[in-house]
């Protein structure tokens, strides 16, 4: 099956064709299943596949009367990141502890996907408990980058990004704590959107008011991301930080005139960044200027973001993983044990100082965005690296002390609580994908999508496909 056979058709177009009766949910599903059979053995992105159940679901959807308003995802196949609960489908969290776990409930966003007509066909790969931006685990092994299978796809939503880039799925979900939507999107030349905390309510969840970890959409273009977000987003009374706006707001037109828009541009946010990434980002800045934006070199003061992030992240990992750590420490990978033990070492004073520092940082960032509409910065600090390497140990001659250090440009933005997107920005001189990270003002999710769409349409970087069919 060639890449020109339709496996890269945008989700918005597929949904419109299904609604008009030009194709059927079953036909779309069979094309995805054929593509999975063709390329997944080399990529290992879809790790659980319920093909028979998906065919039965597609047959039901075939008989439905079109209802684009209430069923905007009717007939569109999707696989769920293996950190989210899917009723009746094995959910391992990438851990041998949960190798055979089958939940009897859906997470909230999964139930919303079902209600919107999506066909949930399986699960996508993730590192163990989502810890790290390299997708491998002892249950399913490593996921490879479709652009070069010797390289990593990133993570932790690496299976989702690789499945999209290789044409296996039209849509995918992900989650993001320190860049898990943005990093793999950049490595695989797709789009990953970290929405504002509370935009996609998370339930059930141990910390219903957690503003660090979020669910979000991934796709091959911004319009498809907006379509998926329109279903995932919307308030829920059980989640105190959920935002009140309905998800349907993201079905508004993405076209917009950005002439005169003020964009702050930082090549590195004061982190070490590979010179190949910087070169691509500088070209992207010129593309924004061609749209009529005013691009100014500037960045908010994020000097203590690392300390804040690491403290609050360790606290979160301890709360989520303490029971598993106590009972099954020997089954956990070293970096996950390190995360939890960092949490065990925290004092009340550590947590209180981190929260006070976060409040001050949020004030500085708000003042910064009073002068700028958006921030443009790297989505990753390095291009994709060897799949055998667990994490990056050095960037431009600077040693990385821990497996978090090389993800700082995303972790720092997480602390701000602002919506951020990784959109394809071009390729390095050696042909590797790189993403631009666009950050918007508080709760300005739609604005971020609109700017990313304008850049995408003008640059065309996301239209290139990996050489899987050559």
Secondary structure, DSSP 8 states (H G I E B T S, - for coil): --GGGSTT--HHHHHHHHHHTSS-HHHHHHHHHHHHHHHHHHH--EEEE-HHHHHHHHHHHHTS---TTT-TTTT-EEEEETTS--TTSB--TT-GGGTT-B-SS--HHHHHHHHTT-EEEEEE--SGGG-SSS-EETTTEE-EETTEEEEE--SSSHHHHHHHHTTS-SEEEEEESSSTTHHHHHHHTSEEEE--TTSB---S-S-TT-SS-EEEEEESSHHHHHHHHHHH-B--TT-TT--SS-GGGGGS------TT-EEEE-SSTTS---HHHHHHHHHHHHHHHHTT-EEEE-----TTHHHHHHHHHHHHHHHHHHHHHHHHGGGS-HHHHHHHHHHHT--HHHHHHHHHHHHHHHHHHHHHTTT-SEEEEES-SS---BTT-SS--EETTEE--STTGGGHHHHHHHHHT--EEEEEEEE-TTS-EEEEEEEESTT-HHHHHHHHHHHHHHH-GGG---GGG-
